[in-house]
Amino acid sequence: MLVRNLKPFLRRKSHYSFRILFRATTLPDQITSELHKSCCHRTLSSSTSSCNETIGLSSSNSTKFGGGRIPVSGSKHVKLVFLPNPFFFQKVAKFCTLLGQERADDNGASDGDACFNVNAAAANSGRGGLEAKHPTGEMVDFTQIHINKLPTVLIMGRPNVGKSALFNRLIRRREALVYNTPTDHVTRDIREGVAKLGNLRFKVLDSAGIEAEASSGSVLGRTAEMTGNVLSKTQFALLLVDARDGVLPMDLDVGKWLRKNAPGMKTIVVMNKAESLDDCDGSLAAAAGEAYTLGFGDPIALSAETGLGMAELHETLRPLLEEYVLQNNICADEIHENDSSEDMECKLPLQLAIVGRPNVGKSTLLNTILQEDRVLVGPEAGLTRDSIRAEFQYEGRTIYLVDTAGWLERTKQQEKGPASLSIMQSRKHLMRAHVVVLVLDAEEIAKARRSMKHVEVVIARRAIEEGRGLVVIVNKMDLLRGKENSKLYKSVIEAVPQEIQTVIPQVTGIPVIFVSALEGKSQIAVMHQVVETYEKWCLRLPTARLNRWLRKVMSRHSWKDQAAQPKIKYFTQVKARPPTFIAFMSGKTQLSDTDLRFLTRSLKEDFDLGGIPVRILQRTVEGNGRTNASSKNKQSANRMMERVVVSDKRTVLVENSSTT
């Protein structure tokens, strides 16, 4: 059974080897003999002829053995060694790959170094396999260290070498946009994530492609400047090169740029896209020889797309990360279990998404809120492609702020490419957010004489349908100041809230803030309104208070027919985020759409729930039947169909069992 499971690996090239990762297991003698036969037959029958040609031996200088041909025993090039107790390794499922492509060192290795020592291998089998680089075992438990204290690794290189693909492989999610654009650059901002490589945890940064010769005013020049600012917060760097293209002059320029801006940083050269390279034909060794010219030591061959070579990356990073943690005396965080539920609820993070059309100032607003140049800004439209997620603290609360790409109306030219991927990513982050900030352009509002365009109305309605809190921000108000634009400035402030309420009638009281993100003075006003909307979104009202409110509301409502007036038995809130209420009706009379809108509007006015969607459902509570019915009839009568009517005219039938 074991030999059959290993045949897919044995059919691959013979230079693959299993990495020493964890505890080794010795195989029984019967399985060992079968494994010897299969390994010898595979290696000698299919690989000897090609290896003979590689080392310069003819078929006449070899002897038949096991269906293949091997060199004679006097040859100094090949030495066949049998291990009495081969071993295989367990607990490697959490690595992205198991096979490592070892570079054969046939030219410079001696006979004692080229093959395993049988006695040493047998001795090592009892203590975990071959002698590893770190025999002391795990010294640091990275899973117990706080995220802010973890070491930082920066992924850098020239454009289109697979930096974002490696970033997604390390964080185990497809967060960064990956698209094959040799003539364009997809990534433009610094993206941050937590890498999970085996038992290692570290912060990883995905950077834009660096071109040392780019002008300072261009987009590439500004991205290189942002990468240079991040180097001060980084401890290690992964310099990526394309193994298929080799080391290009741009790669050498990136190496010089890195030495100039971070001379003392530990840098590891990674040859990405190495899945097609082979050690038998010398392509892998040739690529490694070119990578040595960068001057950063031994390179690592891997494939971010397939996961090949991630074990070698783990072995290289592990001693560096452990040394950093031990030198800086970073210890595990203490877990406080005595926190009350109210304190834990206050510490829940807030998910905030900034959305809008391109070039309305979303990235500038994010930099203003964070008080740093976190994302790239400029006059170019559509500059942001990736949705950048940043974490910060505001009044003791953790907030995750997401800057999304500009929403565009889909056309035939934009059906494929980075633009369409950006729109899909923006929609995904809108559905994840708790509060959505819709940014409008004040200058375009003044020119077009209307507040919202079709795309912005679609964004707002989708946020309401998903049950998210909505805050509207009118940016670039500084362009309307002055004596000439004084009347226009006042008209925009008065007309925008009214028009927004007309376009989005589902939610009343949507907060509108007029700011200028470029001046950097709008952080407090924006965050105060965002936190207030979030607290309304999480509000829970007690049932007793709701029923007292209901009696007052029903008394002041004018009914056309008092006999046909619906009777609400009681009113309660079943969930928050967003607030959802249920009206239990007695009798067959249901609340009409007008009655539901009246109750919704009264809830928002009396409890100050403006800017968030409020949902009201209704259920019918019927009698249990006659008292002298049998037990079976009582059970069947207790099972009823509840009619749930939602405020947006949808009807759902829910079967529920009543216990009354």
Buried (B, 14 or more C-beta within 10 A) or exposed (E): EEEEEBEEEBEEEBBBEBBBBBEBEBBEEEEBEBBBEBBBBBBBBBBBBEBBEBEEBEEEEBEEBBEBBBBEEEBEEBEEEEBEBBBBBEEBEEBBBBBBBBEBEEEEEEEEEBEEEEEEBBEBBEEBBBEBEEEEEEEBEBEEBEEEEBBBBBBBBBBBBBBBBBBBBBBBEEBBBBBEEEEEBBBBBBBBBEBBBBBBBBBBBBBBBBBBEBEEEEBBBBBBEBBBEBBEEBBBBBBBBBBBBBBBEBBBBBBEBBBEBBEEBBBBBBBBBBBEBEBBEEBBBEBBEBBEEBEBEEBBBBBBBBBBBBBBBBBBBBEBBBBBBEEEEBEEEEEEEEEEEEEEEEEEEBBBBBBBBBBBBBBBBBBBBBEEEBBBBBEEEBBBBBBBBBEBEBEEBEBBBBBBBBBBEEEEEBEEEBBBBBBEBBBBBBEBBBBBBBBBBBBBBBEEEEBBBEBBBEBBBBBBEBBBBBBBBBBBBBBBEEEEBEEBBEBBBEBBBEBBBEBBEBBBBBBBBBBBBBEBEBBEEBBEBBBBBBEBBBBEBEEEEBBEBBEEBBEEEEEEEEEEBBEBEBBBBEEEBBBBBBBBBBBEEBBEEEBBBBBBEBBBEEBEBBBBBBBBBBBBBBEEEEEEEEEEEEEEBBEBEBBBBBBEEEEEEEEEEEEE
